[in-house]
Amino acid sequence: MFELKERDGLARICRLSTKHGDVETPALMPVINPNKQLVKTEELKALGAEIVITNAYIIKRSYGDLACEKGLHNLLGFDGPIMTDSGTFQSHVYGSVETTNKEIVEYEVRIGSDIGTILDEFVEPDDSYEIAERKVAETIKRAKEAREISGEMLLATPVQGGLHLDLRRKCAVELSDIGDFFPLGGIVPLMENYRFASLVDVAMTARCALPASAPVHFFGAGHPMIFGLACMMGADFFDSASYAKYAADGRYLTSTGTVSFEELDELPCACPVCSSTDARELRELDESARYRQLALHNLHVCFAEIRSVKKAIRNNELRDYVEQRMSAHPQMQNAFPALLRYRDFFERHEPLARKVFFYRNFYSMHRPDVSRFRKRVFERYLAKSRRNVLVIFPNSQAPYFDRWIENAQRVLAITDADFIVDTYFGPLPLELSLLYPPGVSVLPQHPGRDAEALRNAYMLKLAHTHNYRLALYWEGERTLDVLANLCRSTDAHENFELRMLAAICDFQFGVGAGSVLISGNIEIVRSKNTGRIRNVHRNGKHILSMRNDGYFNLKIEGAKLLMEKFGKPALRCIVSREAYEFNARGKNVFAKFVLEMDRNLVPDDEVIVVNEDDEIAGVGRVVLTADECRTFRTGIAVKVREGVHEGN
Ligand SMILES: [Zn+2]
């Protein structure tokens, strides 16, 4: 029913199947007023709307049984999926509605809604705990009642709880077993008042508590400035009445805010409306024509933003995109410290690597992939190093390796040592300095005091935790003299390139991987053009290939070595017996055949596909995490690159 196709961290491009066809997410559902179609449904389709939303409560009051006879899709003239709302928002605005949960859900079924919403209880942001608790209990009760009568209709069960996060969590957990579709209820007042930190808390609490495969809908979120941030938190659906509401107020949407149309001299937009007229002409139109043109423009902006967000997800650069978008409104920046509270959850879904790291602002240095990298340097490099001498190269920026390797070799001619570069990414071992993110980073020369403070904090942590007998800050010739006097050694040192390969293996696969993979007779195959490392052979067998991001692709022979070192289920995806042969022929692993997966694996990690007897089927790349495999019953879990029986 809901399948993940592409992802960037928690953000995802999915496909929802309904009775009236499939929808690709993130999707914007324009709100259709059944009594007054400002923009025709054909026009909405042409703009990119695959799904629309309307209000069953208003339809019931205006059309009654007529809508049941005609059917919702005929009534609106839209043959794609239609979601219906229940009147909850009307009760939020007017205090009450003249229907019951049972009545409205039955009505939604009768008119043929694809996704019907229960009549939940709207929790206001300032509701007391007691009131919110009562409303949450009532919402859950009504969801159960609705499930009994919803039939084939997908049931939307809004997650309520106001700003009481434990109630949000409870509501999300209980609804998980009841609903099919999960709007976040009660968030419109937060967005209207630019309470973005609270919005992050509410959205992330629900996202963490709901199953990964649950479609999440930001109910009432129709302003494009919010789309990127919401998708970064795992949002799948938006609905928008704001294109029409804003137009009625004479307001012109942009991807970063809202402008009063009266004050607009130029139309800063390339949509068909704005490129075929100008501000003066638009002002001279009669009111209803102007209203319609403004609404069309607003819709263009909304759909364009959805496309930009999708592009960013497909390119694995959504967080970068959102950091650029946060300048849209000063209050948007309050979202970022709030996001840090959910760093662990983000880290578990962040891809192993991306193409490039652009510094946008201080929060760039707190991205989950950066914090995970920093953590791993301490856990997988510094904590296990057995050398006695550490040389610290001063603060510098990429390319770190090219800048410092010659000096490192001069030190190695005197004594064995580890090398750390003092960077804004924290202490960076020279062996790991080509990896994403530091290896492909672009920062300004002076990233600012906050970034300096962060850098200093991690250098201080290094100073307090390292186990070296001697740690020296690099001062050129002087450092070489000191080392020559103190610890000249004549032992043969390991080749630095082999050290680097082993360090990357430890960093990527876990401590100990380097010593099993990079041992014996190692032969390195390089690109003829660039001289870059391409393949690593051990005792005549191809075990690893190097990716463009500096990490390794695992070959079957390499995987076998890792399996000896790391017991089940580490580094593995365990598939059912029936799927084994299929995967062994090099075919992808589908989620429903996954019995177990290493919980430490993140998207784009290398993974070894095995059966229950730990027989290897192949190697590939993680698409879905362990938790996601459990809840997504459809779609690809692992992209298999090489199967043991391939070609048979
Ligand atoms: Zn426009």
Residues whose N, C-alpha, C, O or C-beta is under 5 A from the ligand:
A	BS01	ZN	C269 A270 C271 V273 C274 H297
